[in-house]
Amino acid sequence: MFGAIMRIFRTPDLRRKIGFTLGIVALFRLGSFIPTPFIDYGNVQLCLASSAGTTGLYDLVNLFSGGALLQLSIFALGIMPYITASIIVQLLRVVIPHFDTLYKEGQAGQGKLTQYTRYLTIGLAILQSTTLVTVARSGALFPSSTTAECSQLLSNDAWYAILLMVITMTAGTGLIMWMGELITERGIGNGMSLLIFISIAATFPTALWGIAVAKGFEAFLLVLVLGLVIMTLVVFVEQSQRRIPVQYAKRMVGRRTYGGNNTYIPIKVNMAGVIPVIFASSLLYLPALIAQFNQPAPGEAPAGWVQWITDNLRSGDSPLYMLVYFLLNIGFTYFYVAITFNPEEVADNMKKYGGFIPGIRAGRPTAEYLDYVLTRITLPGSLYLGIVALIPLFALSLFGANQNFPFGGASILIIVGVGLETVKQIDAQLQQRHYEGLLR
C-alpha cells in the first residue's frame, strides 16, 4: 500500500494532476470564508456561535456548501445550483424528445446538454442568491438564535448593495462550476463530485467536535466506531451488483469475425445513488418553508395547519417526519431508476449487435426479464437508502447532533461514492505505467 502511494508521487504526470487538484480545492475552501460585500461578518460569526446548530430549512444547502451558506460568503450557494440544474436536465430527457435526441447523439449532443446545464445553473444561482439575501435581510436565517445581531446581518440594505450581493454569489457559483470542470479536465477524478466531497468532508470535524462537547468523550468514541461500521457496510452495498450474463454471436464483416465473446450487464443494488435522498429532503423542506413564511404576528396564535407542520414536519426527531422521509426515499428510488435505466433500450441495443441473455429470447422477452430483475433488486436498494437516510435523524435524537450528522444520509453516500471512484481512477492511471496499481 505504501509502495503504491510512493509510486503515485514518483510518477510526474500523476503527481502534477494531484497537485493541480489540491490547488483548486485550496482555492475553493478559501472562497468559502471570504464574506460577500455588505455583509456584517462580525454579526454573522456571533449568530453562528449563538445559534443551536443549523436549521432544518437550510441543512442540505449548507451541507453541500461546506458551511459557507450560513457564513454568507462568496461561495455561499456552493455546488447546489449545478446539482439541481443537472437533475432537471436529466429529468427533462423524459419530457422533451429533443433532449433525449441530443443525449443519443454522442459527445456533440451531450456537449449541448452540458451547455444547457450551465445556463440553467446561472439562472438558479440568481434565484437562490436573491432568496438567500432576502432571508438574511429579514433576520430569518438564524431562527433558533435570539441574538439581536441576527436581524442585522447586512451592513447596507440599499438596492445597489443587494444587487451587488446577488451578482457576487452568482459569480461565485459560476467560478465553482469552472473550477470543477478544470479538475475534470486537468486534475484527477470528477471535478464537481470532488468539490461536493470536499464540502461535506469539511463539516466532519465541526460535527464530531460538537458531539464531543455536548455528550462527552465516550459518546465521541462511540460515534467514531459506529461511523466506521456504517462506512464499511455502505462500501459493501455500493460495490454490490447483480451481473446478468450476455453472449454475443459471431458475425462476419468482410473477412473479419466479430463477436463470440461473453460479458455481463452490471445492475447495482443502489442504482439511484444519492439522488432520492436529495429529492426526499428537498420535498420535506417545502412544508416547513411555507409554515415559516406564514408565522403570525407577535402575541397571536399560529393557524392550526402551521402549528401542525411545526410539530410534525419541521424537526427530524418527529416519528411522522421519519416515516414520511423513509417512504419518500423508497418512492423516489423507484422513480429515478425507472427514468435512468430503460430495459427496452438495453434490449434493443443487445439485439442490434447480436447479443442475448442465455435462456432468454432477444427483443421483448429480454426487456421484460431486465425489468423483472431491476424491480426485484431495487427493493433492497430502496430500503437501504431509506435506512441510511434515517441515520442522521436517529443521531439527532440520541446525540443531540444536527441533521448533517456525518455518518449517514447524503453525506456518507457521497463521501463513499466519490472516494471509491477517485481511488479507482488513480489506480487505473497507475496501472498504465506500472504493473501494480493502488488497489489489490
C-alpha positions as CSV (number, residue, x, y, z in Angstrom):
1,M,0.0,0.0,0.0
2,F,2.7,2.5,1.0
3,G,4.8,1.4,-2.0
4,A,1.8,2.2,-4.3
5,I,1.5,5.7,-2.7
6,M,5.2,6.3,-3.2
7,R,4.7,5.4,-6.9
8,I,2.0,8.0,-7.2
9,F,4.4,10.8,-6.2
10,R,7.2,9.3,-8.3
11,T,5.0,9.5,-11.5
12,P,5.4,13.1,-12.8
13,D,2.1,13.2,-14.7
14,L,0.0,11.8,-11.8
15,R,1.9,14.0,-9.3
16,R,1.1,17.0,-11.4
17,K,-2.6,16.1,-11.7
18,I,-3.0,15.5,-7.9
19,G,-1.1,18.8,-7.2
20,F,-3.4,20.7,-9.5
21,T,-6.5,19.2,-7.9
22,L,-5.3,20.1,-4.4
23,G,-4.5,23.7,-5.5
24,I,-8.1,24.1,-6.9
25,V,-9.5,22.6,-3.7
26,A,-7.5,25.0,-1.5
27,L,-8.9,28.0,-3.5
28,F,-12.4,26.5,-3.2
29,R,-12.1,26.3,0.6
30,L,-10.6,29.8,0.8
31,G,-13.6,31.3,-1.1
32,S,-15.9,29.7,1.5
33,F,-14.6,32.0,4.1
34,I,-14.5,35.3,2.1
35,P,-17.6,37.3,3.0
36,T,-19.9,38.8,0.4
37,P,-19.8,42.6,0.2
38,F,-22.1,44.5,2.6
39,I,-22.3,41.5,4.9
40,D,-21.6,42.2,8.6
41,Y,-19.0,39.5,9.2
42,G,-18.9,40.1,13.0
43,N,-22.7,39.7,13.4
44,V,-22.7,36.5,11.2
45,Q,-20.0,34.9,13.4
46,L,-21.8,35.9,16.5
47,C,-25.0,34.3,15.2
48,L,-23.2,31.2,14.2
49,A,-21.8,30.9,17.7
50,S,-25.1,31.6,19.5
51,S,-27.3,29.5,17.2
52,A,-28.2,26.0,18.2
53,G,-26.8,24.5,15.0
54,T,-28.1,24.9,11.5
55,T,-31.9,24.9,11.0
56,G,-33.6,22.2,9.1
57,L,-34.6,24.5,6.2
58,Y,-31.0,25.2,5.2
59,D,-29.3,21.9,6.2
60,L,-29.0,20.5,2.7
61,V,-27.6,23.6,1.0
62,N,-25.3,24.3,4.0
63,L,-24.0,20.7,3.8
64,F,-23.2,21.0,0.1
65,S,-21.6,24.4,0.5
66,G,-19.3,23.2,3.3
67,G,-20.8,25.6,5.8
68,A,-20.4,28.6,3.5
69,L,-24.2,29.2,3.3
70,L,-24.6,30.4,6.8
71,Q,-21.4,32.5,6.6
72,L,-22.9,34.3,3.6
73,S,-19.6,34.0,1.8
74,I,-19.0,34.5,-2.0
75,F,-19.3,30.7,-2.3
76,A,-22.5,30.6,-0.2
77,L,-24.6,28.7,-2.7
78,G,-21.8,26.1,-3.2
79,I,-22.4,23.5,-5.9
80,M,-26.1,23.1,-5.2
81,P,-27.4,25.1,-8.2
82,Y,-25.3,22.9,-10.5
83,I,-26.7,19.7,-8.9
84,T,-30.2,21.0,-9.2
85,A,-29.7,22.0,-12.9
86,S,-28.1,18.6,-13.7
87,I,-31.1,16.7,-12.2
88,I,-33.6,19.0,-14.0
89,V,-31.9,18.5,-17.4
90,Q,-31.7,14.7,-16.8
91,L,-35.4,14.5,-16.0
92,L,-36.3,16.7,-19.0
93,R,-35.0,13.9,-21.2
94,V,-38.1,12.0,-20.4
95,V,-40.4,15.0,-21.1
96,I,-38.7,16.8,-24.1
97,P,-37.8,14.5,-27.0
98,H,-35.2,16.9,-28.3
99,F,-33.1,16.5,-25.1
100,D,-33.3,12.7,-25.5
101,T,-32.2,13.0,-29.1
102,L,-29.2,15.2,-28.1
103,Y,-28.2,12.6,-25.4
104,K,-28.2,9.8,-28.0
105,E,-26.1,11.8,-30.5
106,G,-23.0,11.1,-28.5
107,Q,-20.3,13.6,-27.5
108,A,-21.6,16.5,-29.6
109,G,-25.2,16.2,-28.3
110,Q,-24.1,15.7,-24.7
111,G,-21.9,18.8,-25.0
112,K,-25.1,20.8,-25.9
113,L,-26.8,19.4,-22.8
114,T,-23.9,20.4,-20.7
115,Q,-24.2,23.9,-22.1
116,Y,-27.9,24.0,-21.2
117,T,-27.0,22.8,-17.7
118,R,-24.5,25.7,-17.3
119,Y,-27.1,28.3,-18.4
120,L,-29.7,26.8,-16.0
121,T,-27.1,26.8,-13.2
122,I,-26.6,30.5,-13.6
123,G,-30.4,31.1,-13.6
124,L,-30.9,29.0,-10.5
125,A,-28.0,30.8,-8.8
126,I,-29.6,34.2,-9.4
127,L,-32.9,32.9,-7.9
128,Q,-31.3,31.2,-4.9
129,S,-28.9,34.1,-4.2
130,T,-31.9,36.6,-4.2
131,T,-33.8,34.3,-1.8
132,L,-30.8,34.0,0.5
133,V,-30.2,37.7,0.6
134,T,-33.9,38.3,1.3
135,V,-33.9,35.8,4.1
136,A,-30.8,37.3,5.6
137,R,-32.3,40.7,5.4
138,S,-35.4,39.7,7.2
139,G,-33.5,38.1,10.0
140,A,-34.9,34.6,9.4
141,L,-31.6,32.9,8.6
142,F,-31.0,32.0,12.2
143,P,-34.5,31.5,13.7
144,S,-33.1,29.4,16.6
145,S,-31.0,32.3,17.8
146,T,-32.4,35.1,20.0
147,T,-29.4,37.4,19.5
148,A,-30.4,40.9,18.2
149,E,-27.5,41.0,15.8
150,C,-29.0,38.1,13.8
151,S,-31.5,40.5,12.3
152,Q,-28.7,42.9,11.3
153,L,-26.6,40.7,9.0
154,L,-26.5,43.3,6.2
155,S,-24.4,46.4,6.8
156,N,-26.2,48.1,3.9
157,D,-29.7,47.1,2.5
158,A,-29.9,49.6,-0.3
159,W,-30.9,48.3,-3.7
160,Y,-27.4,48.6,-5.2
161,A,-25.9,46.7,-2.2
162,I,-28.4,43.9,-2.6
163,L,-27.8,43.8,-6.4
164,L,-24.0,43.6,-5.8
165,M,-24.5,40.7,-3.3
166,V,-26.7,38.8,-5.8
167,I,-24.1,39.3,-8.5
168,T,-21.3,38.2,-6.3
169,M,-22.9,35.0,-5.1
170,T,-24.0,34.2,-8.7
171,A,-20.4,34.8,-9.9
172,G,-19.2,32.5,-7.1
173,T,-21.4,29.7,-8.3
174,G,-20.1,30.2,-11.9
175,L,-16.5,30.2,-10.6
176,I,-17.1,26.9,-8.7
177,M,-18.6,25.4,-11.8
178,W,-15.4,26.4,-13.8
179,M,-13.2,25.0,-11.1
180,G,-15.0,21.7,-11.2
181,E,-14.6,21.5,-15.0
182,L,-10.9,22.3,-14.6
183,I,-10.4,19.5,-12.2
184,T,-12.2,17.1,-14.6
185,E,-10.0,18.2,-17.5
186,R,-6.6,18.6,-15.9
187,G,-6.8,17.0,-12.5
188,I,-7.9,13.7,-11.1
189,G,-11.4,12.4,-10.7
190,N,-14.7,14.2,-11.5
191,G,-14.4,17.8,-10.6
192,M,-17.9,18.5,-9.4
193,S,-18.1,15.4,-7.4
194,L,-14.8,16.1,-5.7
195,L,-15.9,19.7,-4.7
196,I,-19.0,18.2,-3.2
197,F,-16.8,15.6,-1.4
198,I,-14.5,18.4,0.0
199,S,-17.5,20.5,1.1
200,I,-19.0,17.6,3.1
201,A,-15.7,16.4,4.5
202,A,-15.0,20.0,5.7
203,T,-18.1,19.7,8.1
204,F,-16.9,16.5,9.7
205,P,-14.5,17.9,12.3
206,T,-17.1,20.5,13.5
207,A,-19.9,18.0,13.7
208,L,-17.8,15.5,15.6
209,W,-16.4,18.1,18.0
210,G,-20.0,19.3,18.7
211,I,-20.9,15.7,19.8
212,A,-17.8,15.5,22.0
213,V,-18.6,18.8,23.7
214,A,-22.3,18.0,24.1
215,K,-22.2,14.3,25.1
216,G,-18.6,13.7,26.3
217,F,-15.6,11.8,25.1
218,E,-17.3,8.3,25.4
219,A,-20.1,9.4,23.0
220,F,-17.4,10.7,20.7
221,L,-15.7,7.3,20.6
222,L,-19.0,5.5,20.2
223,V,-19.8,7.7,17.2
224,L,-16.4,7.0,15.6
225,V,-16.8,3.2,16.0
226,L,-20.4,3.3,14.6
227,G,-19.2,5.6,11.8
228,L,-16.5,3.0,10.7
229,V,-19.1,0.2,10.8
230,I,-21.6,2.3,8.8
231,M,-19.0,3.3,6.3
232,T,-17.9,-0.4,5.8
233,L,-21.5,-1.5,5.2
234,V,-22.1,1.4,2.8
235,V,-18.9,0.5,0.8
236,F,-20.1,-3.2,0.7
237,V,-23.6,-2.3,-0.6
238,E,-22.3,0.4,-3.1
239,Q,-20.0,-2.2,-4.6
240,S,-22.7,-4.9,-4.7
241,Q,-24.2,-5.7,-8.1
242,R,-26.2,-8.3,-10.0
243,R,-24.3,-9.4,-13.1
244,I,-26.6,-10.6,-15.9
245,P,-24.6,-12.7,-18.4
246,V,-24.7,-11.7,-22.0
247,Q,-23.4,-13.7,-25.0
248,Y,-22.6,-12.2,-28.5
249,A,-22.9,-14.4,-31.5
250,K,-20.1,-14.5,-34.1
251,R,-20.7,-12.4,-37.2
252,M,-18.7,-11.9,-40.4
253,V,-18.0,-8.3,-41.6
254,G,-15.9,-8.6,-44.8
255,R,-13.2,-11.1,-44.0
256,R,-13.2,-10.3,-40.2
257,T,-15.1,-12.1,-37.5
258,Y,-16.7,-10.1,-34.7
259,G,-18.4,-11.1,-31.5
260,G,-18.4,-14.6,-30.0
261,N,-17.4,-13.2,-26.6
262,N,-19.1,-13.3,-23.2
263,T,-19.8,-10.3,-21.0
264,Y,-22.4,-9.2,-18.4
265,I,-24.7,-6.3,-17.6
266,P,-23.9,-4.9,-14.1
267,I,-27.0,-3.8,-12.2
268,K,-26.1,-2.2,-8.9
269,V,-28.1,-2.7,-5.8
270,N,-28.1,1.1,-5.4
271,M,-28.8,2.2,-9.0
272,A,-30.1,5.7,-7.9
273,G,-27.1,6.8,-5.9
274,V,-27.8,9.8,-3.6
275,I,-30.5,11.4,-5.8
276,P,-33.5,10.0,-3.9
277,V,-32.1,11.3,-0.6
278,I,-31.8,14.8,-2.1
279,F,-35.3,14.6,-3.6
280,A,-36.9,13.5,-0.3
281,S,-35.0,16.1,1.8
282,S,-36.0,18.9,-0.6
283,L,-39.6,17.9,-0.7
284,L,-39.9,17.7,3.1
285,Y,-38.4,21.2,3.4
286,L,-41.3,22.7,1.5
287,P,-44.0,22.4,4.2
288,A,-41.6,23.9,6.8
289,L,-40.6,26.7,4.4
290,I,-44.3,27.6,3.8
291,A,-45.0,27.5,7.5
292,Q,-42.1,29.8,8.2
293,F,-43.4,32.4,5.9
294,N,-46.9,32.2,7.5
295,Q,-45.9,32.8,11.0
296,P,-48.4,35.1,13.0
297,A,-47.6,38.5,14.4
298,P,-46.1,38.6,18.0
299,G,-48.8,37.8,20.6
300,E,-51.1,36.0,18.1
301,A,-51.6,32.2,18.0
302,P,-50.5,30.5,14.8
303,A,-53.0,28.9,12.4
304,G,-53.8,25.2,13.1
305,W,-52.1,23.9,9.9
306,V,-49.0,26.0,10.7
307,Q,-48.8,24.6,14.2
308,W,-49.3,21.0,12.9
309,I,-46.4,21.4,10.4
310,T,-44.2,22.9,13.1
311,D,-44.9,20.0,15.4
312,N,-44.6,17.1,13.0
313,L,-42.7,18.1,9.8
314,R,-40.2,20.7,10.9
315,S,-38.0,18.7,13.3
316,G,-36.2,15.5,12.3
317,D,-36.9,13.7,15.6
318,S,-40.6,13.6,14.9
319,P,-41.9,10.0,14.2
320,L,-44.1,11.2,11.4
321,Y,-41.2,13.1,9.8
322,M,-39.1,9.9,9.9
323,L,-41.9,7.7,8.4
324,V,-42.6,10.2,5.6
325,Y,-38.9,10.6,4.9
326,F,-38.4,6.9,4.7
327,L,-41.3,6.3,2.4
328,L,-40.3,9.2,0.1
329,N,-36.8,7.7,-0.3
330,I,-38.3,4.4,-1.4
331,G,-40.7,6.1,-3.8
332,F,-38.0,8.3,-5.3
333,T,-35.6,5.4,-5.7
334,Y,-38.1,3.5,-7.9
335,F,-38.9,6.7,-9.8
336,Y,-35.3,7.7,-10.5
337,V,-34.3,4.1,-11.5
338,A,-37.2,3.9,-13.9
339,I,-36.1,7.1,-15.6
340,T,-32.3,6.4,-15.8
341,F,-32.4,2.7,-16.8
342,N,-34.6,1.8,-19.8
343,P,-34.8,-2.1,-20.2
344,E,-36.3,-1.8,-23.7
345,E,-33.4,0.4,-25.0
346,V,-30.8,-2.0,-23.5
347,A,-32.7,-5.0,-25.1
348,D,-32.8,-3.3,-28.5
349,N,-29.1,-2.5,-28.4
350,M,-28.3,-6.1,-27.5
351,K,-30.4,-7.4,-30.3
352,K,-28.8,-4.9,-32.7
353,Y,-25.3,-6.2,-32.0
354,G,-26.3,-9.9,-31.8
355,G,-26.3,-10.2,-28.0
356,F,-28.6,-12.3,-25.9
357,I,-29.1,-13.5,-22.4
358,P,-28.7,-17.3,-22.1
359,G,-32.2,-18.9,-21.9
360,I,-34.0,-15.6,-22.8
361,R,-35.2,-14.7,-26.3
362,A,-33.9,-11.5,-27.8
363,G,-36.2,-8.5,-28.1
364,R,-39.3,-8.0,-25.8
365,P,-38.7,-11.1,-23.6
366,T,-35.2,-9.7,-22.8
367,A,-36.7,-6.3,-21.9
368,E,-39.3,-8.0,-19.6
369,Y,-36.6,-10.1,-17.9
370,L,-34.4,-7.0,-17.3
371,D,-37.4,-5.1,-15.9
372,Y,-38.2,-8.1,-13.6
373,V,-34.6,-8.2,-12.3
374,L,-34.4,-4.4,-11.9
375,T,-37.7,-4.3,-10.0
376,R,-36.6,-7.1,-7.6
377,I,-33.1,-5.6,-7.0
378,T,-34.4,-2.0,-6.5
379,L,-36.4,-3.1,-3.4
380,P,-33.4,-3.8,-1.2
381,G,-31.7,-0.8,-2.7
382,S,-34.6,1.5,-1.8
383,L,-34.8,0.1,1.8
384,Y,-31.0,0.5,2.1
385,L,-31.3,4.2,1.1
386,G,-34.2,4.8,3.4
387,I,-32.3,3.3,6.4
388,V,-29.1,5.2,5.6
389,A,-31.1,8.5,5.2
390,L,-32.6,7.9,8.7
391,I,-29.2,7.6,10.5
392,P,-28.8,11.4,10.9
393,L,-32.3,11.6,12.3
394,F,-31.6,8.9,14.9
395,A,-28.4,10.7,15.8
396,L,-30.4,13.9,16.2
397,S,-32.4,12.1,19.0
398,L,-29.5,10.1,20.6
399,F,-26.6,12.5,20.5
400,G,-28.2,15.9,20.0
401,A,-26.4,16.3,16.7
402,N,-27.9,18.2,13.8
403,Q,-29.3,16.6,10.6
404,N,-25.9,17.0,9.0
405,F,-24.6,14.1,11.1
406,P,-21.5,13.0,9.1
407,F,-22.0,9.2,9.1
408,G,-25.3,9.0,7.4
409,G,-27.7,10.3,4.8
410,A,-26.5,12.1,1.7
411,S,-23.1,12.8,3.3
412,I,-21.9,9.2,3.8
413,L,-23.2,8.2,0.4
414,I,-21.3,11.0,-1.4
415,I,-18.2,10.5,0.6
416,V,-18.0,6.8,-0.1
417,G,-19.1,7.0,-3.8
418,V,-16.8,9.8,-4.7
419,G,-13.9,8.3,-2.7
420,L,-14.2,4.9,-4.4
421,E,-14.5,6.5,-7.9
422,T,-11.4,8.7,-7.3
423,V,-9.3,5.8,-6.0
424,K,-10.3,3.7,-9.0
425,Q,-9.2,6.5,-11.4
426,I,-5.8,6.8,-9.6
427,D,-5.4,3.0,-9.7
428,A,-6.2,2.9,-13.4
429,Q,-3.6,5.6,-14.1
430,L,-1.0,3.8,-12.0
431,Q,-1.6,0.5,-13.9
432,Q,-1.0,2.4,-17.2
433,R,2.6,3.0,-16.0
434,H,3.2,0.1,-13.6
435,Y,2.1,-3.5,-13.4
436,E,0.6,-2.9,-10.0
437,G,-2.0,-0.4,-9.1
438,L,-3.2,1.2,-5.9
439,L,-5.8,-1.5,-5.3
440,R,-5.1,-5.2,-4.7
